[in-house]
Amino acid sequence: MRVLIVDDEPLARQRIRQLLAGEGDLEVAGEAVNGLEAVRLIEELAPDLVFLDVQMPELDGFGVVESVGVDRMPATLFVTAFDQHAVKAFEVHALDYLLKPFDRERFRKALARVREWRGRPGGAPSLEGLLAEIRRDQPCPDRFLVRNGERYQLVKASAIQWVEAEDNYVRLHVEGASHLLRHTMGGILARLDPKVFRRIHRSAIVNLDFIKELQSWTGGDMLVVMRDGTRLTLSRTYRDQFAEWQ
């Protein structure tokens, strides 16, 4: 198995590399020092296993999973110093986790579980349930990782003017530019601040701060005119999103 080590602490990466040295069926394919680099290397190297630190600046371990996509994420061992509440979520939903500080025995138990899951049909469990439980109790993120050609950049949530559904992706419209993000409309809405973002159509979410005006239209629908002139449909199905101002 080809392994990617992701941790912003050099000593932590060194510790994992040393412990892996005695495992003949594992090869270190690379190391990432932050979440942005982790996303890039996961896509470039296609590792079989990722040791993923949870607590990293700018883009944490869960942000890495969301950016790569739960369906494309390799088998993942989370490395964390989280409290017991979060650990329970790992026990239920994750392949396994390593709670810092961990010893060689615990490390080998985690690897044994990886090998066990690797031999099962379907491989490692989906991380979708873990993300839902962990994110439920966390504040909304203030930025999202998007791909821009061969590079990645962080987009501030407050700069997103509106979000458009596009097949298995969503398109973030930001200051005259747009960025594709692998997410569902429901998933991205759950990650946005409900005080600022509202769904107006099955294929559109708007930032209230960028709305210029609402205009009456036909069939109970309305037009939402954005500051940049973009016109979107407020479906009557979602009219209650604006009920507090009517």
C-alpha positions in Angstrom: 0.0 0.0 0.0 1.2 3.5 -0.9 0.8 5.9 2.0 0.5 9.7 2.3 1.3 11.3 5.6 -0.6 14.6 6.3 0.4 16.7 9.4 1.5 20.3 9.9 3.9 19.2 12.7 7.3 17.9 11.4 7.8 15.7 14.5 4.4 14.1 14.0 5.2 13.2 10.3 8.6 11.9 11.4 7.0 9.7 14.1 4.6 8.1 11.6 7.3 7.6 9.0 9.5 5.8 11.7 6.6 3.5 12.7 5.9 2.7 9.1 9.5 1.7 8.5 8.9 -1.7 10.0 5.9 -2.5 7.9 7.0 -4.4 4.7 3.7 -4.0 2.8 3.6 -0.2 3.2 5.5 2.5 1.2 5.5 6.2 2.0 4.5 7.9 -1.3 4.7 11.4 0.1 4.1 13.9 2.8 1.9 17.0 3.0 2.3 19.8 5.5 -1.1 21.4 5.2 -4.6 20.7 3.9 -4.2 22.4 0.6 -1.1 20.3 -0.2 -2.9 17.2 1.0 -5.7 17.7 -1.5 -3.2 18.2 -4.4 -1.1 15.1 -3.4 -4.1 12.9 -3.0 -5.2 13.7 -6.5 -1.7 13.5 -8.0 -0.4 10.4 -6.1 -3.6 8.4 -5.6 -2.4 6.8 -2.4 -4.0 3.7 -1.0 -3.9 5.0 2.6 -3.8 8.5 4.2 -2.7 9.4 7.7 -4.7 12.6 8.1 -4.2 15.1 10.9 -7.5 16.6 11.8 -6.4 19.9 13.3 -4.5 22.0 10.7 -4.7 25.8 10.0 -6.8 27.1 7.1 -8.1 23.7 5.8 -8.5 21.0 8.5 -8.6 17.3 7.9 -12.4 17.3 7.4 -12.0 20.1 4.9 -9.6 17.8 3.0 -12.1 15.1 2.8 -14.8 17.4 1.6 -12.6 18.9 -1.0 -11.5 15.6 -2.4 -15.0 14.1 -2.0 -16.0 11.3 0.3 -16.5 8.9 -2.7 -12.9 9.6 -4.0 -11.1 9.7 -0.6 -8.6 6.9 -0.1 -8.7 4.7 3.1 -8.1 7.2 5.9 -6.6 6.9 9.4 -7.4 10.1 11.3 -4.7 11.4 13.6 -6.3 13.6 16.2 -6.1 15.2 19.6 -9.9 15.8 19.7 -12.0 15.4 22.8 -14.0 12.2 23.7 -17.2 13.5 22.0 -15.5 13.6 18.6 -13.7 10.3 19.3 -17.0 8.6 19.6 -17.9 9.8 16.1 -14.6 8.3 14.8 -15.4 5.0 16.5 -18.8 4.8 14.8 -18.0 6.1 11.3 -14.3 6.0 10.6 -12.0 3.2 9.5 -9.9 4.0 12.6 -8.2 6.9 14.3 -5.0 7.5 16.3 -5.4 9.7 19.3 -2.3 11.7 20.1 0.0 10.6 21.7 -0.1 7.0 20.4 2.3 4.2 20.9 3.6 1.5 18.5 1.0 -1.1 19.7 -1.9 1.2 19.0 -0.4 2.1 15.6 -0.1 -1.6 14.6 -3.7 -2.2 15.7 -4.9 0.6 13.4 -2.8 -0.9 10.5 -4.3 -4.3 11.2 -7.8 -2.8 10.9 -6.7 -1.2 7.6 -5.6 -4.5 6.2 -8.8 -6.2 7.4 -11.0 -3.6 5.7 -8.8 -3.7 2.6 -9.8 -7.4 2.1 -13.5 -6.7 2.4 -15.8 -6.1 -0.6 -16.4 -2.3 -0.9 -13.3 -1.4 1.1 -13.2 1.2 3.9 -16.5 2.7 5.2 -17.8 5.9 3.8 -16.9 9.1 5.6 -20.2 10.8 4.9 -21.7 10.0 8.2 -18.6 11.1 10.1 -18.5 14.5 8.3 -22.2 15.0 9.1 -21.8 14.3 12.8 -18.6 16.3 13.3 -19.7 19.3 11.3 -23.1 19.5 13.0 -21.5 20.8 16.2 -18.9 23.1 14.5 -19.3 26.7 13.3 -19.7 27.3 9.6 -16.4 27.5 7.7 -15.2 31.0 6.7 -13.6 29.7 3.5 -13.8 26.9 0.9 -11.0 25.3 -1.1 -11.5 25.4 -4.9 -9.5 24.4 -7.9 -8.2 27.0 -10.3 -6.6 25.2 -13.2 -3.6 23.4 -11.8 -3.7 25.4 -8.6 -5.9 25.6 -5.5 -7.2 28.6 -3.7 -9.3 29.5 -0.7 -12.5 31.4 -1.3 -14.0 33.3 1.6 -17.6 32.3 2.3 -18.6 35.9 2.6 -17.4 36.6 -0.9 -19.7 34.0 -2.5 -22.6 35.8 -4.2 -24.6 32.8 -5.2 -24.3 29.1 -5.7 -25.6 27.1 -8.7 -26.2 23.4 -9.1 -24.3 21.8 -11.9 -24.6 18.0 -12.2 -22.6 16.4 -9.4 -21.0 19.7 -8.5 -22.0 23.2 -7.3 -20.6 26.4 -8.9 -19.6 29.2 -6.6 -20.1 32.6 -8.2 -17.6 35.0 -6.7 -16.8 38.6 -7.8 -17.1 38.0 -11.6 -15.5 34.5 -11.4 -16.9 31.1 -10.8 -15.5 27.9 -9.2 -16.7 24.3 -9.4 -16.8 22.4 -6.1 -17.6 18.8 -5.7 -20.7 19.0 -3.4 -24.4 18.6 -3.4 -26.7 21.6 -3.0 -27.9 20.2 0.3 -24.4 19.6 1.5 -23.1 23.0 0.6 -26.1 24.7 2.2 -25.4 22.9 5.4 -21.9 24.4 5.4 -23.1 27.9 4.8 -24.3 30.4 7.5 -28.2 30.3 7.4 -28.3 33.9 8.5 -26.6 34.9 5.3 -27.4 32.2 2.7 -30.8 31.1 1.6 -32.0 28.6 -1.0 -34.3 30.2 -3.5 -34.6 27.3 -6.0 -33.7 23.7 -6.3 -30.6 24.8 -8.3 -29.8 28.1 -6.6 -28.6 29.5 -3.2 -28.1 33.2 -2.7 -26.0 35.4 -0.4 -28.5 37.9 1.1 -25.9 40.6 1.2 -25.6 40.6 -2.6 -29.3 40.9 -3.4 -30.3 44.2 -4.9 -34.1 43.7 -5.1 -37.0 41.2 -5.5 -39.5 41.6 -8.3 -42.9 40.0 -8.7 -43.2 37.5 -11.5 -45.6 34.8 -12.8 -47.1 31.8 -11.2 -46.2 32.8 -7.7 -42.5 33.0 -8.4 -40.4 36.1 -8.0 -37.2 37.4 -9.6 -34.1 37.9 -7.5 -32.0 40.7 -8.9 -28.4 40.5 -7.7 -26.1 43.6 -7.4 -24.2 42.5 -10.5 -27.4 42.3 -12.6 -27.8 38.5 -12.4 -31.4 37.5 -12.4 -32.4 34.4 -10.5 -35.8 32.7 -9.9 -37.2 32.6 -6.4 -39.5 29.6 -6.7 -42.8 29.8 -4.8 -41.7 26.5 -3.1 -38.9 28.6 -1.4 -40.9 31.8 -0.7 -41.0 31.0 3.0 -37.2 31.6 3.0 -38.1 35.3 3.0 -41.2 35.2 5.2 -39.5 37.0 8.1 -39.3 40.2 5.9 -42.8 40.1 4.5 
